[in-house]
Amino acid sequence: MPAKSKAQQKAAGAALAAKRGDIKKSELKGASKSMEKSMSEKELDKMASTKRKGKPEHVAHH
């Protein structure tokens, strides 16, 4: 599932770094913390590697 916003992509990248042991899981906050728990490394990698062009900074919630 590709990221829908730059913020979501950054959160996925942080969660992926924690999964790989590059950063401490305790450093994660909010969305990246829940993503790390609920998504596989493969899913996070796919979301974090989404092209940024044309993506909004945040997705508006309805």
PDB file of N, CA, C and O in Angstrom:
ATOM      1  N   MET A   1       0.843  -1.178   0.000  1.00  0.00           N
ATOM      2  CA  MET A   1       0.000   0.000   0.000  1.00  0.00           C
ATOM      3  C   MET A   1       0.890   1.243   0.000  1.00  0.00           C
ATOM      4  O   MET A   1       1.622   1.477   0.962  1.00  0.00           O
ATOM      5  N   PRO A   2       0.837   2.022  -1.041  1.00  0.00           N
ATOM      6  CA  PRO A   2       1.690   3.214  -1.116  1.00  0.00           C
ATOM      7  C   PRO A   2       1.254   4.288  -0.124  1.00  0.00           C
ATOM      8  O   PRO A   2       0.087   4.354   0.260  1.00  0.00           O
ATOM      9  N   ALA A   3       2.182   5.110   0.277  1.00  0.00           N
ATOM     10  CA  ALA A   3       1.867   6.212   1.198  1.00  0.00           C
ATOM     11  C   ALA A   3       0.974   7.221   0.499  1.00  0.00           C
ATOM     12  O   ALA A   3       1.110   7.462  -0.701  1.00  0.00           O
ATOM     13  N   LYS A   4       0.061   7.807   1.257  1.00  0.00           N
ATOM     14  CA  LYS A   4      -0.860   8.790   0.694  1.00  0.00           C
ATOM     15  C   LYS A   4      -0.382  10.220   0.924  1.00  0.00           C
ATOM     16  O   LYS A   4      -0.915  11.154   0.323  1.00  0.00           O
ATOM     17  N   SER A   5       0.620  10.400   1.790  1.00  0.00           N
ATOM     18  CA  SER A   5       1.141  11.731   2.065  1.00  0.00           C
ATOM     19  C   SER A   5       2.607  11.635   2.465  1.00  0.00           C
ATOM     20  O   SER A   5       3.111  10.558   2.784  1.00  0.00           O
ATOM     21  N   LYS A   6       3.283  12.787   2.442  1.00  0.00           N
ATOM     22  CA  LYS A   6       4.693  12.821   2.855  1.00  0.00           C
ATOM     23  C   LYS A   6       4.818  12.454   4.329  1.00  0.00           C
ATOM     24  O   LYS A   6       5.762  11.769   4.725  1.00  0.00           O
ATOM     25  N   ALA A   7       3.864  12.910   5.143  1.00  0.00           N
ATOM     26  CA  ALA A   7       3.895  12.613   6.577  1.00  0.00           C
ATOM     27  C   ALA A   7       3.784  11.107   6.816  1.00  0.00           C
ATOM     28  O   ALA A   7       4.485  10.552   7.662  1.00  0.00           O
ATOM     29  N   GLN A   8       2.901  10.454   6.065  1.00  0.00           N
ATOM     30  CA  GLN A   8       2.717   9.009   6.190  1.00  0.00           C
ATOM     31  C   GLN A   8       3.985   8.281   5.737  1.00  0.00           C
ATOM     32  O   GLN A   8       4.383   7.282   6.336  1.00  0.00           O
ATOM     33  N   GLN A   9       4.603   8.781   4.697  1.00  0.00           N
ATOM     34  CA  GLN A   9       5.830   8.177   4.185  1.00  0.00           C
ATOM     35  C   GLN A   9       6.961   8.288   5.206  1.00  0.00           C
ATOM     36  O   GLN A   9       7.722   7.341   5.408  1.00  0.00           O
ATOM     37  N   LYS A  10       7.063   9.452   5.847  1.00  0.00           N
ATOM     38  CA  LYS A  10       8.099   9.653   6.869  1.00  0.00           C
ATOM     39  C   LYS A  10       7.864   8.728   8.057  1.00  0.00           C
ATOM     40  O   LYS A  10       8.811   8.159   8.601  1.00  0.00           O
ATOM     41  N   ALA A  11       6.602   8.575   8.462  1.00  0.00           N
ATOM     42  CA  ALA A  11       6.264   7.699   9.581  1.00  0.00           C
ATOM     43  C   ALA A  11       6.638   6.253   9.247  1.00  0.00           C
ATOM     44  O   ALA A  11       7.171   5.534  10.091  1.00  0.00           O
ATOM     45  N   ALA A  12       6.356   5.836   8.017  1.00  0.00           N
ATOM     46  CA  ALA A  12       6.699   4.479   7.587  1.00  0.00           C
ATOM     47  C   ALA A  12       8.208   4.287   7.585  1.00  0.00           C
ATOM     48  O   ALA A  12       8.703   3.227   7.968  1.00  0.00           O
ATOM     49  N   GLY A  13       8.934   5.302   7.157  1.00  0.00           N
ATOM     50  CA  GLY A  13      10.393   5.228   7.144  1.00  0.00           C
ATOM     51  C   GLY A  13      10.962   5.082   8.540  1.00  0.00           C
ATOM     52  O   GLY A  13      11.897   4.310   8.755  1.00  0.00           O
ATOM     53  N   ALA A  14      10.402   5.825   9.500  1.00  0.00           N
ATOM     54  CA  ALA A  14      10.846   5.740  10.891  1.00  0.00           C
ATOM     55  C   ALA A  14      10.531   4.364  11.468  1.00  0.00           C
ATOM     56  O   ALA A  14      11.361   3.770  12.156  1.00  0.00           O
ATOM     57  N   ALA A  15       9.340   3.865  11.188  1.00  0.00           N
ATOM     58  CA  ALA A  15       8.941   2.540  11.678  1.00  0.00           C
ATOM     59  C   ALA A  15       9.838   1.458  11.083  1.00  0.00           C
ATOM     60  O   ALA A  15      10.219   0.511  11.770  1.00  0.00           O
ATOM     61  N   LEU A  16      10.171   1.606   9.810  1.00  0.00           N
ATOM     62  CA  LEU A  16      11.046   0.645   9.138  1.00  0.00           C
ATOM     63  C   LEU A  16      12.446   0.658   9.753  1.00  0.00           C
ATOM     64  O   LEU A  16      13.049  -0.396   9.955  1.00  0.00           O
ATOM     65  N   ALA A  17      12.956   1.841  10.047  1.00  0.00           N
ATOM     66  CA  ALA A  17      14.278   1.961  10.673  1.00  0.00           C
ATOM     67  C   ALA A  17      14.293   1.268  12.036  1.00  0.00           C
ATOM     68  O   ALA A  17      15.275   0.619  12.398  1.00  0.00           O
ATOM     69  N   ALA A  18      13.197   1.410  12.789  1.00  0.00           N
ATOM     70  CA  ALA A  18      13.109   0.768  14.099  1.00  0.00           C
ATOM     71  C   ALA A  18      13.035  -0.753  13.957  1.00  0.00           C
ATOM     72  O   ALA A  18      13.661  -1.485  14.724  1.00  0.00           O
ATOM     73  N   LYS A  19      12.267  -1.222  12.973  1.00  0.00           N
ATOM     74  CA  LYS A  19      12.159  -2.666  12.734  1.00  0.00           C
ATOM     75  C   LYS A  19      13.511  -3.263  12.393  1.00  0.00           C
ATOM     76  O   LYS A  19      13.826  -4.383  12.796  1.00  0.00           O
ATOM     77  N   ARG A  20      14.299  -2.517  11.655  1.00  0.00           N
ATOM     78  CA  ARG A  20      15.623  -3.005  11.235  1.00  0.00           C
ATOM     79  C   ARG A  20      16.688  -2.791  12.305  1.00  0.00           C
ATOM     80  O   ARG A  20      17.824  -3.242  12.158  1.00  0.00           O
ATOM     81  N   GLY A  21      16.314  -2.096  13.387  1.00  0.00           N
ATOM     82  CA  GLY A  21      17.251  -1.869  14.477  1.00  0.00           C
ATOM     83  C   GLY A  21      18.153  -0.659  14.276  1.00  0.00           C
ATOM     84  O   GLY A  21      19.135  -0.494  15.000  1.00  0.00           O
ATOM     85  N   ASP A  22      17.831   0.193  13.296  1.00  0.00           N
ATOM     86  CA  ASP A  22      18.642   1.388  13.043  1.00  0.00           C
ATOM     87  C   ASP A  22      18.385   2.476  14.091  1.00  0.00           C
ATOM     88  O   ASP A  22      19.276   3.262  14.413  1.00  0.00           O
ATOM     89  N   ILE A  23      17.173   2.511  14.610  1.00  0.00           N
ATOM     90  CA  ILE A  23      16.845   3.436  15.701  1.00  0.00           C
ATOM     91  C   ILE A  23      16.110   2.639  16.777  1.00  0.00           C
ATOM     92  O   ILE A  23      15.614   1.544  16.514  1.00  0.00           O
ATOM     93  N   LYS A  24      16.042   3.192  17.988  1.00  0.00           N
ATOM     94  CA  LYS A  24      15.351   2.509  19.086  1.00  0.00           C
ATOM     95  C   LYS A  24      13.843   2.641  18.909  1.00  0.00           C
ATOM     96  O   LYS A  24      13.339   3.698  18.531  1.00  0.00           O
ATOM     97  N   LYS A  25      13.129   1.546  19.189  1.00  0.00           N
ATOM     98  CA  LYS A  25      11.668   1.593  19.098  1.00  0.00           C
ATOM     99  C   LYS A  25      11.095   2.631  20.037  1.00  0.00           C
ATOM    100  O   LYS A  25      10.027   3.182  19.770  1.00  0.00           O
ATOM    101  N   SER A  26      11.784   2.908  21.134  1.00  0.00           N
ATOM    102  CA  SER A  26      11.307   3.894  22.103  1.00  0.00           C
ATOM    103  C   SER A  26      11.332   5.314  21.537  1.00  0.00           C
ATOM    104  O   SER A  26      10.692   6.212  22.086  1.00  0.00           O
ATOM    105  N   GLU A  27      12.065   5.521  20.445  1.00  0.00           N
ATOM    106  CA  GLU A  27      12.121   6.850  19.812  1.00  0.00           C
ATOM    107  C   GLU A  27      10.912   7.119  18.919  1.00  0.00           C
ATOM    108  O   GLU A  27      10.671   8.262  18.530  1.00  0.00           O
ATOM    109  N   LEU A  28      10.159   6.084  18.597  1.00  0.00           N
ATOM    110  CA  LEU A  28       8.995   6.251  17.724  1.00  0.00           C
ATOM    111  C   LEU A  28       7.856   6.931  18.462  1.00  0.00           C
ATOM    112  O   LEU A  28       7.667   6.733  19.662  1.00  0.00           O
ATOM    113  N   LYS A  29       7.093   7.743  17.716  1.00  0.00           N
ATOM    114  CA  LYS A  29       5.942   8.433  18.291  1.00  0.00           C
ATOM    115  C   LYS A  29       4.740   8.243  17.365  1.00  0.00           C
ATOM    116  O   LYS A  29       4.900   8.034  16.162  1.00  0.00           O
ATOM    117  N   GLY A  30       3.572   8.314  17.920  1.00  0.00           N
ATOM    118  CA  GLY A  30       2.327   8.351  17.143  1.00  0.00           C
ATOM    119  C   GLY A  30       2.191   7.307  16.064  1.00  0.00           C
ATOM    120  O   GLY A  30       2.257   6.108  16.335  1.00  0.00           O
ATOM    121  N   ALA A  31       1.999   7.763  14.827  1.00  0.00           N
ATOM    122  CA  ALA A  31       1.729   6.880  13.701  1.00  0.00           C
ATOM    123  C   ALA A  31       2.844   5.882  13.447  1.00  0.00           C
ATOM    124  O   ALA A  31       2.581   4.717  13.151  1.00  0.00           O
ATOM    125  N   SER A  32       4.096   6.334  13.560  1.00  0.00           N
ATOM    126  CA  SER A  32       5.195   5.420  13.275  1.00  0.00           C
ATOM    127  C   SER A  32       5.255   4.297  14.307  1.00  0.00           C
ATOM    128  O   SER A  32       5.658   3.178  13.990  1.00  0.00           O
ATOM    129  N   LYS A  33       4.854   4.601  15.544  1.00  0.00           N
ATOM    130  CA  LYS A  33       4.848   3.584  16.604  1.00  0.00           C
ATOM    131  C   LYS A  33       3.807   2.504  16.286  1.00  0.00           C
ATOM    132  O   LYS A  33       4.098   1.313  16.395  1.00  0.00           O
ATOM    133  N   SER A  34       2.598   2.916  15.894  1.00  0.00           N
ATOM    134  CA  SER A  34       1.565   1.931  15.584  1.00  0.00           C
ATOM    135  C   SER A  34       1.862   1.197  14.281  1.00  0.00           C
ATOM    136  O   SER A  34       1.537   0.016  14.150  1.00  0.00           O
ATOM    137  N   MET A  35       2.475   1.881  13.318  1.00  0.00           N
ATOM    138  CA  MET A  35       2.862   1.223  12.062  1.00  0.00           C
ATOM    139  C   MET A  35       3.890   0.125  12.324  1.00  0.00           C
ATOM    140  O   MET A  35       3.805  -0.959  11.748  1.00  0.00           O
ATOM    141  N   GLU A  36       4.846   0.404  13.182  1.00  0.00           N
ATOM    142  CA  GLU A  36       5.906  -0.566  13.478  1.00  0.00           C
ATOM    143  C   GLU A  36       5.297  -1.833  14.061  1.00  0.00           C
ATOM    144  O   GLU A  36       5.751  -2.937  13.761  1.00  0.00           O
ATOM    145  N   LYS A  37       4.266  -1.677  14.898  1.00  0.00           N
ATOM    146  CA  LYS A  37       3.621  -2.836  15.525  1.00  0.00           C
ATOM    147  C   LYS A  37       2.728  -3.597  14.553  1.00  0.00           C
ATOM    148  O   LYS A  37       2.681  -4.827  14.583  1.00  0.00           O
ATOM    149  N   SER A  38       2.023  -2.872  13.694  1.00  0.00           N
ATOM    150  CA  SER A  38       0.984  -3.505  12.882  1.00  0.00           C
ATOM    151  C   SER A  38       1.390  -3.903  11.467  1.00  0.00           C
ATOM    152  O   SER A  38       0.666  -4.656  10.815  1.00  0.00           O
ATOM    153  N   MET A  39       2.517  -3.420  10.981  1.00  0.00           N
ATOM    154  CA  MET A  39       2.888  -3.703   9.597  1.00  0.00           C
ATOM    155  C   MET A  39       4.180  -4.501   9.507  1.00  0.00           C
ATOM    156  O   MET A  39       5.050  -4.402  10.372  1.00  0.00           O
ATOM    157  N   SER A  40       4.289  -5.291   8.450  1.00  0.00           N
ATOM    158  CA  SER A  40       5.509  -6.074   8.236  1.00  0.00           C
ATOM    159  C   SER A  40       6.598  -5.180   7.639  1.00  0.00           C
ATOM    160  O   SER A  40       6.316  -4.093   7.135  1.00  0.00           O
ATOM    161  N   GLU A  41       7.833  -5.650   7.704  1.00  0.00           N
ATOM    162  CA  GLU A  41       8.949  -4.885   7.134  1.00  0.00           C
ATOM    163  C   GLU A  41       8.726  -4.644   5.646  1.00  0.00           C
ATOM    164  O   GLU A  41       9.036  -3.569   5.134  1.00  0.00           O
ATOM    165  N   LYS A  42       8.187  -5.644   4.953  1.00  0.00           N
ATOM    166  CA  LYS A  42       7.931  -5.530   3.519  1.00  0.00           C
ATOM    167  C   LYS A  42       6.892  -4.437   3.227  1.00  0.00           C
ATOM    168  O   LYS A  42       7.059  -3.642   2.302  1.00  0.00           O
ATOM    169  N   GLU A  43       5.819  -4.410   4.029  1.00  0.00           N
ATOM    170  CA  GLU A  43       4.771  -3.386   3.850  1.00  0.00           C
ATOM    171  C   GLU A  43       5.335  -1.990   4.115  1.00  0.00           C
ATOM    172  O   GLU A  43       5.064  -1.047   3.370  1.00  0.00           O
ATOM    173  N   LEU A  44       6.124  -1.871   5.187  1.00  0.00           N
ATOM    174  CA  LEU A  44       6.715  -0.578   5.534  1.00  0.00           C
ATOM    175  C   LEU A  44       7.672  -0.111   4.446  1.00  0.00           C
ATOM    176  O   LEU A  44       7.706   1.069   4.098  1.00  0.00           O
ATOM    177  N   ASP A  45       8.442  -1.041   3.917  1.00  0.00           N
ATOM    178  CA  ASP A  45       9.397  -0.711   2.860  1.00  0.00           C
ATOM    179  C   ASP A  45       8.666  -0.175   1.635  1.00  0.00           C
ATOM    180  O   ASP A  45       9.105   0.795   1.017  1.00  0.00           O
ATOM    181  N   LYS A  46       7.554  -0.809   1.291  1.00  0.00           N
ATOM    182  CA  LYS A  46       6.760  -0.377   0.139  1.00  0.00           C
ATOM    183  C   LYS A  46       6.195   1.030   0.362  1.00  0.00           C
ATOM    184  O   LYS A  46       6.219   1.865  -0.542  1.00  0.00           O
ATOM    185  N   MET A  47       5.690   1.282   1.570  1.00  0.00           N
ATOM    186  CA  MET A  47       5.120   2.597   1.874  1.00  0.00           C
ATOM    187  C   MET A  47       6.200   3.678   1.938  1.00  0.00           C
ATOM    188  O   MET A  47       6.001   4.790   1.450  1.00  0.00           O
ATOM    189  N   ALA A  48       7.331   3.347   2.537  1.00  0.00           N
ATOM    190  CA  ALA A  48       8.411   4.327   2.687  1.00  0.00           C
ATOM    191  C   ALA A  48       9.058   4.680   1.355  1.00  0.00           C
ATOM    192  O   ALA A  48       9.614   5.768   1.197  1.00  0.00           O
ATOM    193  N   SER A  49       8.985   3.761   0.397  1.00  0.00           N
ATOM    194  CA  SER A  49       9.649   4.001  -0.891  1.00  0.00           C
ATOM    195  C   SER A  49       8.737   4.600  -1.953  1.00  0.00           C
ATOM    196  O   SER A  49       9.131   4.710  -3.114  1.00  0.00           O
ATOM    197  N   THR A  50       7.523   4.989  -1.572  1.00  0.00           N
ATOM    198  CA  THR A  50       6.591   5.640  -2.493  1.00  0.00           C
ATOM    199  C   THR A  50       7.208   6.925  -3.044  1.00  0.00           C
ATOM    200  O   THR A  50       7.875   7.660  -2.316  1.00  0.00           O
ATOM    201  N   LYS A  51       6.986   7.191  -4.323  1.00  0.00           N
ATOM    202  CA  LYS A  51       7.481   8.436  -4.901  1.00  0.00           C
ATOM    203  C   LYS A  51       6.774   9.614  -4.229  1.00  0.00           C
ATOM    204  O   LYS A  51       5.569   9.560  -3.984  1.00  0.00           O
ATOM    205  N   ARG A  52       7.520  10.668  -3.935  1.00  0.00           N
ATOM    206  CA  ARG A  52       6.956  11.819  -3.230  1.00  0.00           C
ATOM    207  C   ARG A  52       6.298  12.829  -4.146  1.00  0.00           C
ATOM    208  O   ARG A  52       5.469  13.620  -3.696  1.00  0.00           O
ATOM    209  N   LYS A  53       6.640  12.820  -5.391  1.00  0.00           N
ATOM    210  CA  LYS A  53       6.129  13.834  -6.319  1.00  0.00           C
ATOM    211  C   LYS A  53       4.591  13.828  -6.335  1.00  0.00           C
ATOM    212  O   LYS A  53       3.953  12.792  -6.520  1.00  0.00           O
ATOM    213  N   GLY A  54       4.035  15.002  -6.136  1.00  0.00           N
ATOM    214  CA  GLY A  54       2.583  15.136  -6.187  1.00  0.00           C
ATOM    215  C   GLY A  54       1.860  14.722  -4.909  1.00  0.00           C
ATOM    216  O   GLY A  54       0.630  14.754  -4.855  1.00  0.00           O
ATOM    217  N   LYS A  55       2.607  14.336  -3.885  1.00  0.00           N
ATOM    218  CA  LYS A  55       1.970  13.930  -2.633  1.00  0.00           C
ATOM    219  C   LYS A  55       1.745  15.159  -1.743  1.00  0.00           C
ATOM    220  O   LYS A  55       2.608  16.032  -1.655  1.00  0.00           O
ATOM    221  N   PRO A  56       0.602  15.221  -1.097  1.00  0.00           N
ATOM    222  CA  PRO A  56       0.394  16.325  -0.152  1.00  0.00           C
ATOM    223  C   PRO A  56       1.225  16.095   1.108  1.00  0.00           C
ATOM    224  O   PRO A  56       1.634  14.967   1.385  1.00  0.00           O
ATOM    225  N   GLU A  57       1.474  17.146   1.864  1.00  0.00           N
ATOM    226  CA  GLU A  57       2.227  16.997   3.115  1.00  0.00           C
ATOM    227  C   GLU A  57       1.446  16.113   4.091  1.00  0.00           C
ATOM    228  O   GLU A  57       2.019  15.255   4.762  1.00  0.00           O
ATOM    229  N   HIS A  58       0.115  16.336   4.159  1.00  0.00           N
ATOM    230  CA  HIS A  58      -0.764  15.526   4.997  1.00  0.00           C
ATOM    231  C   HIS A  58      -2.025  15.225   4.218  1.00  0.00           C
ATOM    232  O   HIS A  58      -2.388  15.964   3.303  1.00  0.00           O
ATOM    233  N   VAL A  59      -2.697  14.138   4.578  1.00  0.00           N
ATOM    234  CA  VAL A  59      -3.968  13.800   3.960  1.00  0.00           C
ATOM    235  C   VAL A  59      -5.069  14.337   4.854  1.00  0.00           C
ATOM    236  O   VAL A  59      -5.064  14.099   6.062  1.00  0.00           O
ATOM    237  N   ALA A  60      -6.008  15.057   4.270  1.00  0.00           N
ATOM    238  CA  ALA A  60      -7.126  15.603   5.044  1.00  0.00           C
ATOM    239  C   ALA A  60      -8.056  14.463   5.432  1.00  0.00           C
ATOM    240  O   ALA A  60      -8.428  13.653   4.582  1.00  0.00           O
ATOM    241  N   HIS A  61      -8.437  14.389   6.708  1.00  0.00           N
ATOM    242  CA  HIS A  61      -9.380  13.365   7.165  1.00  0.00           C
ATOM    243  C   HIS A  61     -10.787  13.895   7.049  1.00  0.00           C
ATOM    244  O   HIS A  61     -11.066  15.046   7.386  1.00  0.00           O
ATOM    245  N   HIS A  62     -11.664  13.048   6.570  1.00  0.00           N
ATOM    246  CA  HIS A  62     -13.062  13.473   6.379  1.00  0.00           C
ATOM    247  C   HIS A  62     -13.907  13.108   7.566  1.00  0.00           C
ATOM    248  O   HIS A  62     -15.105  13.388   7.579  1.00  0.00           O
TER     249      HIS A  62
END
